[in-house]
Amino acid sequence: MIGASANVVTVGRAERAGYPVSFMEYLKAVFLPTIITVLLCMVWLLVVEI
C-alpha cells in the first residue's frame, strides 16, 4: 500500500491472516476520511493562521 510504513505492515499481516486487501478496497475505506481531514485542515489554516 501507498503511504506510511504502518499501512504496509497492516496489509502484510492481513494477507498472512487470510484477508487480502486490494488497493481499491483500501481506497474505498480511506478516501472520505482523507478528504474530510484535508478540508478541515485547510479551513483551520485559513481561519487561524491569518
C-alpha positions in Angstrom: 0.0 0.0 0.0 1.0 3.6 -0.5 1.7 5.8 2.5 3.1 5.1 5.9 5.0 2.1 6.9 2.2 1.2 9.2 0.0 0.6 6.2 2.5 -1.8 4.7 2.8 -3.7 7.9 -1.0 -3.9 8.4 -1.6 -5.1 4.8 1.1 -7.7 5.1 -0.3 -9.0 8.4 -3.8 -9.1 7.0 -2.7 -11.1 3.9 -0.9 -13.6 6.1 -4.1 -14.0 8.2 -6.1 -14.7 5.0 -7.6 -11.3 4.5 -6.1 -9.8 1.3 -6.6 -6.1 0.8 -6.6 -4.7 -2.7 -5.8 -1.1 -3.5 -9.4 -0.3 -4.4 -10.7 -1.7 -1.1 -8.1 0.4 0.7 -9.1 3.5 -1.4 -12.8 3.0 -0.6 -12.0 2.8 3.1 -9.7 5.9 3.3 -11.0 8.3 0.6 -13.7 10.1 2.5 -11.8 10.4 5.8 -8.9 11.8 3.8 -11.0 14.4 2.1 -12.7 15.5 5.3 -9.3 15.8 7.1 -7.8 17.8 4.3 -10.8 20.2 4.2 -10.8 20.7 7.9 -7.0 21.4 7.9 -7.5 23.9 5.0 -10.2 25.7 7.0 -8.1 25.7 10.1 -5.1 27.2 8.3 -7.3 29.8 6.5 -9.0 30.9 9.7 -6.4 30.6 12.4 -3.2 31.4 10.6 -4.2 34.8 9.2 
